[in-house]
Amino acid sequence: MRISRADRSVISQWWLSFDRVLVAALLALAGMGVILALASSPSVALKKGLPPLYFAERQMVFTGLGVLIMLVVSMLSPRAIRRLALALFIASVAAMIAVLAVGDEINGARRWLRIAGLSLQPSELAKPAFAVLAAWAFSQSEQRPDMPALPFAFLLLGLFATLLVLQPDIGQTLLIGAVWVALFLLTGRSNMWALGFGAAGAVGLAAAYASFSHVRARIDRFIAPVRGDNSQLDRAHQAFAEGGLFGRGPGEGTIKTVLPDAHTDFVFAVVAEEFGAIACLVLIVLLATIVLRPLLRAVGKPDSFVRYGSVALALLVGLQALINLGTNVGLLPAKGMTLPFVSVGGSSTLAMSITCGMLIALSRRRASSERFKLPELAVTDGPLGSSRSGA
């Protein structure tokens, strides 16, 4: 596809400026997600009395829609990204408040709204908006000390974290808190703040352990695991052991038939059993590419909002993936955190599509105004006068 640089249309400028490696990695990951939905979800669907390909077909639809949304969002300017984030956050917070009142309760948690027969998890859609708004607040705190940008950043975190705890969703609270603290420290604050935030996180985790039975059970099982107890974590470990280097083959896995969350939280275990350690490494490389490419590009960005926004969104993707992978291999306590673009789920797929669309948009190459600055003109006092520069 050949597009002239003289063409100033939105599509042509996007085509000439987006990170092709990043987009290729995202499309490859989305494609793997569809394949893995076909491998992991039929047994779960049959247990629920649904057609075998029910979840896989839904994931195909959401992935196709998500890729379209991602590409459209990636064409937006940084200003448009901020406006989209603000509108999305306001709508998501309103929906999260509605969830507490009329949302569906599943396993003791209220996180979902049922709209037109579909379950929507508003907190998923709020995460990319939160990351962008936090990045904007911190950039404004540097550029315009007269604005109450830093108090706004604290208010933003307090509001979102409170709504998550009320659901309750402790894992997502820790995730968005980690992204916020990383941005705070990136602005050059004293390392003493890091110690303070670390202490606050420890206190919050202790409070969650004391207040929520499911948190206490998961941490206790992580600290003192009982092998052979047939828990999801124990079965996931078995899947890694039986998969070996090249796996048992597509559709040949058996652990997924006894894993209730094989298509969501523990899909990485399905990858290990059916496709082997090589496929797991390919998946990790794709995720690392998606996270590291924007981080490397953010280093030279002159606009602090673009720089902080790229870091926040990349961390959001990377930390969520890290939590899911860590849970699957037993390095972290069990937590219902989806693997980006791979776990089956409409809300998570659409939210991650918006996240990565924003990430592509902020990581695009944009011409610096210095490149288009006109050279100074020479002005002389007369035919024999010495020259001087004029503005």
Residue pairs with C-beta under 8 A, 6 or more apart in sequence:
1 15
3 12
3 15
3 16
4 12
5 16
7 13
10 75
11 75
14 74
14 75
14 364
17 364
17 365
17 366
18 74
18 360
18 363
18 364
19 293
19 294
19 297
19 360
19 363
19 364
21 289
21 293
22 289
22 290
22 293
22 294
22 359
22 360
22 363
23 74
23 360
25 286
25 289
25 290
25 293
26 70
26 290
26 341
26 356
26 360
27 67
28 286
29 283
29 286
29 287
29 290
29 340
29 341
29 342
30 63
30 66
30 67
30 341
32 283
32 286
32 341
32 342
33 59
33 63
33 341
33 342
33 343
33 349
34 56
34 59
34 60
34 63
36 267
36 270
36 271
36 342
37 55
37 56
37 59
37 60
37 263
37 344
38 53
38 56
39 250
39 251
39 253
39 256
39 270
39 274
40 256
40 262
40 263
40 267
40 270
40 344
41 53
41 54
41 55
41 56
41 59
41 262
41 263
41 344
42 52
42 53
42 55
42 56
43 256
43 257
43 262
44 55
44 256
44 260
44 262
44 263
45 51
45 52
45 53
45 54
45 55
46 52
47 260
55 263
55 344
56 344
58 344
58 346
59 344
59 345
59 349
62 345
62 346
62 349
62 350
63 341
63 349
65 350
65 353
66 341
66 349
66 350
66 352
66 353
67 353
69 350
69 353
69 354
69 357
70 353
70 354
70 356
70 357
70 360
71 357
72 357
73 81
73 84
73 353
73 354
73 357
73 358
73 360
73 361
74 356
74 357
74 358
74 360
74 361
74 364
75 361
76 84
76 357
76 358
76 361
77 361
78 303
78 305
78 306
78 309
78 361
78 362
81 132
81 309
81 358
81 361
81 362
82 132
82 133
82 136
82 305
84 129
84 358
85 128
85 129
85 132
85 133
85 136
85 358
86 129
86 133
88 125
88 126
88 128
88 129
88 354
89 126
89 129
89 130
89 133
91 125
92 122
92 123
92 125
92 126
92 129
93 122
93 126
93 159
93 160
93 163
95 113
95 120
95 122
95 125
96 122
96 123
96 126
96 163
96 167
97 163
98 113
99 110
99 111
99 112
99 113
99 122
99 167
100 110
100 163
100 166
100 167
102 113
103 110
103 111
103 112
103 113
104 110
104 112
104 113
104 114
104 119
106 112
107 214
108 214
109 167
109 168
109 169
110 167
111 121
111 123
111 167
111 169
112 119
112 120
112 121
113 119
113 120
113 121
113 122
114 120
118 346
119 346
119 347
120 346
120 347
121 345
121 347
121 348
122 347
123 163
123 164
123 167
123 169
123 172
124 347
124 348
124 350
124 351
125 347
125 350
125 351
125 354
126 160
127 172
127 175
127 176
127 316
127 351
127 355
128 313
128 316
128 351
128 354
128 355
128 358
130 156
130 160
130 176
130 179
131 176
131 179
131 309
131 312
131 313
131 315
131 316
131 355
132 309
132 312
132 313
132 358
133 156
134 153
134 156
134 157
134 179
134 180
134 183
134 308
134 312
135 183
135 305
135 308
135 309
135 311
135 312
136 305
136 308
136 309
137 149
137 150
137 152
137 153
137 156
138 149
138 150
138 153
138 183
138 184
138 186
138 187
138 304
138 308
139 303
139 304
139 305
139 307
139 308
140 147
140 149
140 305
141 147
141 149
141 150
141 153
141 187
142 187
142 304
143 304
153 180
153 184
156 180
157 176
157 177
157 180
160 176
161 173
161 176
161 177
164 170
164 172
164 173
164 176
165 173
165 208
168 208
168 212
170 205
170 208
170 212
170 215
171 323
171 335
171 336
171 337
172 337
173 204
174 201
174 205
175 316
175 319
175 320
175 323
175 337
176 316
177 201
178 315
178 319
179 312
179 315
179 316
179 319
181 194
181 197
182 311
182 312
182 315
183 308
183 311
183 312
184 193
184 197
185 191
185 193
185 194
186 308
186 311
187 308
208 215
209 215
209 216
209 219
210 216
218 333
218 334
218 335
219 333
221 231
221 233
221 333
221 334
222 332
222 333
222 334
225 233
225 234
225 330
227 234
228 234
230 258
231 334
232 259
232 260
232 261
232 265
232 266
232 334
233 327
233 330
233 334
235 255
235 258
235 259
235 266
235 269
236 255
236 259
236 266
236 268
236 269
236 328
236 329
236 330
237 329
237 330
238 255
239 253
239 255
239 256
239 259
239 269
239 270
239 272
239 273
240 269
240 272
240 273
240 328
240 329
242 248
242 255
242 273
243 253
243 272
243 273
243 274
243 275
243 276
243 277
244 276
244 277
245 276
245 277
245 278
246 275
246 276
246 277
246 278
247 253
247 272
247 273
247 274
247 275
247 276
247 278
247 279
248 273
248 274
249 274
250 274
250 275
251 274
252 274
253 270
253 273
253 274
254 273
255 262
255 269
255 270
255 273
256 262
256 269
256 270
256 273
256 274
259 266
259 269
259 270
261 336
262 269
262 270
263 270
263 343
263 344
264 336
264 338
264 343
264 344
264 345
265 324
265 327
265 334
265 335
265 336
265 337
265 338
265 343
266 327
266 328
267 339
267 342
267 343
267 344
268 280
268 283
268 324
268 325
268 328
268 329
268 339
268 342
269 328
271 279
271 280
271 283
271 342
272 279
272 280
272 328
283 342
284 325
287 317
287 318
287 321
287 340
290 314
290 317
290 318
290 340
290 356
290 359
291 314
291 315
291 317
291 318
291 321
292 314
293 363
294 310
294 311
294 313
294 314
294 359
294 362
294 363
295 310
295 311
295 314
297 310
297 363
298 306
298 307
298 310
298 311
298 314
298 362
298 363
299 307
301 307
301 310
302 368
306 362
309 358
309 362
310 359
310 362
310 363
313 355
313 356
313 358
313 359
313 362
314 359
316 355
317 340
317 352
317 355
317 356
317 359
320 337
320 338
320 339
320 340
321 339
321 340
323 332
323 335
323 337
324 337
324 338
324 339
324 343
325 339
326 332
327 333
327 334
327 335
327 337
338 345
338 348
340 348
340 352
340 356
341 349
341 352
376 389
376 390
376 391
377 389
377 390
378 387
378 388
378 389
378 390
379 387
379 388
379 389
379 390
380 386
380 387
380 388
381 388
